[in-house]
Amino acid sequence: MTDFETIGRILLVGGVLLAVVGLLVIGAGRLGLPIGRLPGDINIQRGGLTVFIPLVSCLLASLVLTVVVNLVLWILRRTP
C-alpha cells in the first residue's frame, strides 16, 4: 500500500467519524440533553456582547472521544 492510499484511508475514516459525532450531537440536542449547557460552562452576557466558554462540555467530549479512540485502536491491534 502506498503512502497516498494510507493517507486517503485515514482521511476517509476521519471524515466518517466526524460525521458520526455530528449526528450524535444533533441527536443529543433533539433529545434535550444539555450539551453546551452543563454546570461549569461559562456564559457571560453584557449588553450586546455574549461570551460562551464550554469548559465542562469540552472536558466531557474529550473524555468520550479518548475512550472511543482507544477502543478502536485496541480492536484494530487485536485483528491479525
Contacts in CASP RR format, 6 or more apart in sequence:
PFRMAT RR
TARGET T0000
AUTHOR 0000-0000-0000
METHOD contacts of the structure
MODEL  1
MTDFETIGRILLVGGVLLAVVGLLVIGAGRLGLPIGRLPGDINIQRGGLT
VFIPLVSCLLASLVLTVVVNLVLWILRRTP
21 65 0 8 1.000
25 35 0 8 1.000
28 35 0 8 1.000
29 35 0 8 1.000
35 57 0 8 1.000
36 54 0 8 1.000
36 57 0 8 1.000
38 54 0 8 1.000
38 56 0 8 1.000
38 57 0 8 1.000
38 60 0 8 1.000
39 56 0 8 1.000
40 55 0 8 1.000
40 56 0 8 1.000
41 52 0 8 1.000
41 53 0 8 1.000
41 54 0 8 1.000
41 55 0 8 1.000
41 56 0 8 1.000
41 57 0 8 1.000
42 51 0 8 1.000
42 52 0 8 1.000
42 53 0 8 1.000
42 54 0 8 1.000
42 55 0 8 1.000
43 50 0 8 1.000
43 51 0 8 1.000
43 52 0 8 1.000
43 53 0 8 1.000
44 50 0 8 1.000
44 51 0 8 1.000
44 52 0 8 1.000
45 51 0 8 1.000
END
